[in-house]
Amino acid sequence: MIDDGATMTKDMSTGQRAYEAKRAAKAGMSLEKWLDSKERERRDEEKAREKAAKQAEPKKPGFFSRLLEKAHKPL
């Protein structure tokens, strides 16, 4: 899902837009550039969360690990 800043500004109320404009001015950016950077950060954060969730999944033991596990069990 690629979302450009223009759609984000449409959904904002005038108060929200003014607030974001203040924050952008404080950061020394234009409003559009500010909103683009916020969207990019949100996407990066989402990707990082997905990556962390993927790494947290337990991995199935490999062939040699299963073989060694069987070898260590008593007969």
N, C-alpha and C positions, 0 to 999 in steps of 0.2 A: 504494500500500500504506500504509494508515493503521494505525499500531501504537500502542496506548496503553501507558502505563507499567505497567499491571497485568500484561500478558502478559510484560513484561520481568522483573518481579520474580518471577514464577512460575518462570522458567527459571534463576534465580540460585540458587547454593548458599548455605548459611547464612554461610559465610566471605565470599563475594562481597557478600552483602547487608549484613553487618556493616561491610565495608570501605567500601561506598558510603554507608552510614549515617554513618560517621565523616567522610567527605568532605563530605556534605551538611551535617552539623552545623558543620563548619569554615567552610563557605560561608554559614551562617546560614539554611539552607533545610530544609524537610521532605524526607524521603526521596523521596516521590512527586513533589514539585516538582523535586527534583534530577534524578531519572530522566527526567522530562518535558523538562527543559532539555537534558539530554544527547542525548535522541532528536531534539529540534528542531535542535540543532547538527549532528548527524549528517546529517539530511535537508538542511539548508542547505548543508553541505559537498558532499554528493552532487550537489545542483542546480548548485553552482558548478563542480564537475568536469565535469558534462555540458555546461554552457554553454561552458566553455573548450574542450572537445573539439569542440563544434559550430563555434566560431569558428576553430579551427585548420584546418578543412576548407577546401581551396582553392575559391574561388568561380569559377564559369564566367564568362568575360568577356562583357560585354554586347554588344548589337548595334553600338553606335557604336565600342566598343573594337576589335571584330573588323574593322569597316570601316576604321578608321584603320590597323590593323595591315596590312591588305591594301594600303592606299594607299601605305604606306611601303616595301613590297617592290618590288624592281626588276622590270621587265618582262622 
